[in-house]
Amino acid sequence: MPITHSHLRSDFNSFWEEKPRLHKVLKAVPLVLKDDPTTLFTGSGMQQLIHNLMGKKHDLGQRLYNIQPCLRSQDIPEVGDNRHTTFFEMMGNWSLGDYFKQEQLEWVLNYFTKIVGLDSKKLYITIFQGVKDVPKDTESHEIWKKLGIPEEKIFEYGTDHNWWSRFGGPSHMPDDEIGGPDSEVFYDFGKDLKLHEKSSYSNKDCHPNCECGRFLEIGNSVFMQYIKKDGKLVELSQKNVDYGGGLERISAAANNTSDVFNTDLYMGIIEEIEEYTQKKYSDEKNKTHMRIIADHIKAAVFLIINGVEPSNKEQGYVLRRLLRRSAVKMQQLGLPITSGFGSIYDRGVLQTYDGFQGIDRAKQQSHVDKIIENEMDKFSKTLEKGLYQIEKLNFIDGRIAFDLYQSFGFPIEITEEFAREKNKDLVDDKFHQDFNIELQKHQESSRKSSKSRFKH
């Protein structure tokens, strides 16, 4: 029997609440944080705990856990493979100056092997190899070995893979930003898994952080113990644990499928897309398009129930981009969008999540339907004409991208995808610079026109 997302949620909650762990559940925050201007969306479970990780006491105590809805718009171009999504749920636990590496790593291993039921032989571990200001994480290395992980399955990486802060590695962290080394857990789907064409390791030895799809990161314990002061990393007043594991990826590992879209978190959506298009997801030529539609429509639904509406600014622009990219992919599957996406976002998303993460299908269905249908109706009027124009082009630069944006409503990111197909390596910074130049010219022309109309 497949392991369902509701089963994984229940077991995760029970694991952290039972003795000897005794964690208290932390209420999930909205995808759009009104009091956090530093980011468009909630992208991790720790965003609401920044001050607590720096030493401020939390009302619920030092041991916390939750399942936090997250959205990372920077991952939109990555969606289409077996593991990347824009919307995901982060299953997390935190120690705010309480336990540290020994307890955390043992509990994480117990959770994956005894609760989720994963074979420990299929788990690989990564640790921080150290840099100038931060030593190698030999403590985690020894803990994993004592827990039974063989030496050959423990890999060391630098700040590009095994360091976590909201801004990336230490060199990218501004003053007063916190971060730390991490230890990640990967699930191995086997060396016989077909490698993805885009993998740079197709003809080399595979390892946990390669891009072939064989390994899937399922958990990351960040040892949040540093803060940047005057350009240097110094120890925080307390040592913290900030753990996160994607529900979607853990579900894939639990069901031993290398494709997160083959779990019950997505299959309802995929089945509706198949019904709507009369095409099969099992056909390789359809997978990328269907994955993008499934991810983007799900993300759009969650943005809408968080109060976002399509626009040309900030969160609204991301929502518009998600919906319009879905429309393009649907058109490429051979069907127009004029009949709507109703079954995909209703039975595919609202029904799957009904009762979880603020979804109330009965109350929210009509509102979601109205927002999506209105946006799709606007875009459908120009979508076919825009795609026809693109097909006739042999080359797309930034100026043409602006024309497609202005005339047909194509967000630059969507046109950039077509440009890369046609231009290959010719899409660079100048592509965006030329687009912005044309956009500024248009805006200036519009301002002058507006002034002249109201001059008298």
Secondary structure, DSSP 8 states (H G I E B T S, - for coil): ----HHHHHHHHHHHHHSTTT--EE-----SS-TT-TT-SS--SGGGGGHHHHTT---TT-SEEEEEEEEE-GGGGGGTTSSS--SEEEEEEEEEESS--HHHHHHHHHHIIIIIS---GGGEEEEEE---SSS---HHHHHHHHHTT--GGGEEEE-TTTSEE-TTSSGGG--TT-EEEEEEEEEEE--TTS---TT-TTTTS---TTSSSSSEEEEEEEEEEEEEEETTEEEEEEEEEEEEEEEHHHHHHHHTT-S-GGGSTTTHHHHHHHHHHHT--TTSHHHHHHHHHHHHHHHHHHHHHHTT----SSHHHHHHHHHHHHHHHHHHHTT--STT-SHHHHIIIIIHHHTTSTT--HHHHHHHHHHHHHHHHHHHHHHHHHHHHHHHH-S---HHHHHHHHHHH---HHHHHHHHHHHHGGG-SHHHHHHHHHHHHHHHHHHHHHHHHHT--
